[in-house]
Amino acid sequence: MKVGLLSGPGKVAVEERPDPAPGPGEVIVELAACGVCGTDLEKAKGSYRATQVIGHEAVGTVAALGPGVSGLSVGARVFAHHHVPCYACPACHAGAYTYCPSYSKTNLDPGGFAEKFRVPAVNVNRGAILPLASAVGWDEGTLIEPAGCALTALRGVGLSPGASVLVLGLGPVGILYARLARTLGAGWIGGADLSSLRRSAAGRRGVDAVADAKNAEKVRQLVQLATNGRGVDLAVVATSASAAVGLGMSLVRRGGTVNLFGLPEAGSHLDEDLQSLYLRGVRVIPSYATTERDLAEVHALLAAKRLEVRDLVSHHLPIDKLPEAFQLASQPEKALRVVVTGPAFGE
């Protein structure tokens, strides 16, 4: 089978490997599609510390079941989540499941960019395989995980009905964040990005006004006009650019919240006037990854057509073109969302 993996700093390759066989409690999935995520691109650049496995937004059909697996059948259409918490540590007992020490140690094998991949028994036992409704297509399925991350973040910040929201970084996940915020009752939603393609996509649905992120003054004017000079209730930093953090903090209202949602650049630092944050009462809340509960809720929203995402997919490339897919996904003026397809895509 074909497998996509990191072959060195900045290099992605496709290799031939034997098909996996399921052990006790394990599931083998034949790939239909897997999105190229921003964290995959960061791993390719050597800028991500947690894991070097690539491909974590995978959907496909069940190809084989190991002994002891119940509730699934061969041929079933599924989404497979790559990380699961232990549900037993202090972080899990506090409800901070994605910060469980073992969370990022679980993964699909050899990753989501493989014609067939193994879902470990620990993932299966903890509910990481989600059967897909017939109304949820493969493209939509690849967006379950990033949309789940956005929903987990929105739960963490406690979005209030009618809240004003500014999303800095309008890549696919930033747009998903905005659309989910709208679905959950946000009032005004603004956004900013360097890419005209992304700004256009954001403006199609869910975002009321957009600005070019290279002109910080234009972004300020956008917020000042929409909030009568007060500042937004929630500023979302959905980009790795550290400068966006400072901009978000300057545009949030007194007592408002800044959500650090995008993966920060490795080695980046926060340089802010702490006394100003203290006196303004600004909350800074990071959010990382998602949970089985939020993935299931996103799936339900997609199945009910309460969340529209299909228009975010701009390109499909087969798995043997994985290096080209990564190259394309790294060019925000050419591609919005790149999906890598496998043998089950036509099923």
Summary of the structure (lengths in Angstrom):
residues: 347
radius of gyration: 19.9
end to end distance: 18.1
largest distance: 62.0
contacts: 1211
relative contact order: 0.17
helix: 35%
strand: 24%
